[in-house]
Amino acid sequence: MAKFTIESTYHLPIYRQRTYNAPSLEEACRLAIEDDYWSDQKEDADSAGATYVSGIWRGKDTAYKVSPLTIPSEFGGSVQRQAEHFETLLGVLKILAHETADSRTDLVYWYGRANAAIAKGEAILAGTRDPDQRVY
């Protein structure tokens, strides 16, 4: 039986509450983001994110010693899954939005990819495994 070293993690919100004097809401937000002083930070363990896989290596105790393996999408963090899938959705949407009457033969091809992208997007939002990689 194969052995794998798995690194899993979760995001722990660290926050601070500070008052900023600013001429607008946007400027106050900008000041908060640019503020590097965090000595009064607090941890919010009650709002910790879900556990996800952040690294996989073949073998026992091999983390960062051998080349990492590709993490299957459904075991990655939900925000990362969404960000990575956004590029696919945008690409398919751009193709379909720019189709012309002269290129209708490609529509069947792109509709299939659009349906596959929709299925994966729904799985990401539901927090479930990716659908089969077939094109619908």
N, C-alpha and C positions, 0 to 999 in steps of 0.2 A: 504494500500500500504506500502511496506517495506521501511525503511530508511537505507541508507548506508553512512558512512563517507568515503570519497575518498580523498586520498592524491595523488596529481599529481605533477610532477616536470619536469624540463628540465635541460640539462647540459649546463652550460655556460663556454665556453672556457676561461681559465685564462692562459695568456702566459707571457713570458719574453724573451728578446733578449739579449744575453750576449756572449762575446767572450772568448774562452778558448784556452790556449796554450797547445798543445798535440802533441805527435809524430805520431798519426794516427787519422783517422776519427772515428774509433771505440772508442779510448780512449777519444776523445773529447765528444762523445755521452755519454760515461760512466760518465765523469765529470759533464756534464749537468744534468743527471738523479740523481746523488748523491748530487748535490748542493741544500742545504736546504734554502738558502737565497732568499726570494721572496719579498723584500720590494719594488722593482721596477716593480711589476706585473702590467699587463694591462688586462682589460676585453674585450672580443670580442663579444658584444651582437649581431652583425650581423651574427655570425656563431653559434648562440645557437641551440642546438639540438631540436628535436621534443618533444612535451609534451608526457609524458607517465605516467601510474598509478604506484605509488610506494608503495601504501598501501590501504587496504580496511578493514573496520570494520563494523559490523552490528550495526545499531542504529545511533542516532543523537549525534554528538560531542563525539564520542567514541574512537578516534584515540589514540592508545597506552594504552587504559584503559581496553580493552577487547581483546580476542585473535583475531589476524588478519585472514581474509579469504584469500583463495588462489586467486591470481591474474591470470585471464585467459591470456595465453601466448601472444595473439595478442595485449594486452594492455600494455605489458611490454616494456622496452626500447629495441630498435633494436639490440644494441650490446649485451645485456643480452640474448635476444632471440637466437641470433647466437651462443653465447657461450654455452648455454644450449643444443641447438640442435646438436652442434658439437659432443658431446658424443654419441648421438644416431646414427649419421651418421658413426662415427668411428666404433662403435660396429657392425653395419650391414655390413659395408665394410670388417671388419676383418672376420666375419663369412663367407661371400661369397668368400673371397680370400682364405680361408683355407678349403673350401669344397673339398671333395675327391669323387671319383667314388663310393665308398661304402656308402656315405651319401647323394646321390642324392635325396632321398625321402624328405629330409628337404628343398631342393631348392625352391619348390613351396611356402612353409611357409616363407622363408627368402626373396624371390623375392617380395612377397606381402608387407612385412615390408619395404623393400627397396623402393618400389613405394610410400608407405605412407610417408616415410622420405623425399623422393624427393619432393613430393607435399608440405609438410610443409616447406622445405627449400626454395622452390620457393615462397611461400607466405611470408616468412620472408624477402627475398630479394625484393619483390614487395611492402612490407609494408602493406600487407592486412591481413585479419583475417585468423586464422588457418583453414585448410580444415576440413571437418568432420572427426571424429576419426576412421572411418571404415578403414579396411585394404583392399587394392585393389587386 
